[in-house]
Amino acid sequence: MDKIITTNRKAFHNYSVMEGLEAGLQLKGAEVKSIRAGGASLSDSFAKLEGSEVLLYNMHIPPYEFGNIYNPDPLRPRKLLLHRRQINKLTLEISTKHLALIPLKLYFKNGIVKVELALARGKRQYDKRESIRRRESDRELKRTLKGRQNRG
């Protein structure tokens, strides 16, 4: 059973998600304790390929409350743990299709912190409006269908 820590709620609004994958996260010191205490944020975070490794930027993990003076920087780039095949595939996809690599959620899997990444294409303003319009019409349809079921 996976325990979700945090999700990137802006991701589906700002991006069209193509395909996802799971990655481990290299953490230092008391960062896991801080995450267990409920402190982590994926908003405005993104992953980037640098050489032969993938780094996660702008993920905020606050310093552990009971830690010492050696707490790491809350916004430091964190290395993502992926297989070489996965990194090669990501490099090919990102360079040829001009996609972004964004984190969708952070969770514990068997006691280990994992991040779900997605290859995504940024949405234009009119795409965002269309998504909102579609979501509103679906809600309205569900509301009317629910009203009819209660009458019958």
Secondary structure, DSSP 8 states (H G I E B T S, - for coil): --EEEEE-TTHHHHEEEEEEEEEEE---TTHHHHHHTT--B-TT-EEEEETTEEEEES-B----TT--TT---TT--EEEE--HHHHHHHHHHHHHH--EEEEEEEEEETTEEEEEEEEEEE--HHHHHHHHHHHHHHHHHHHHHHHHHHH-
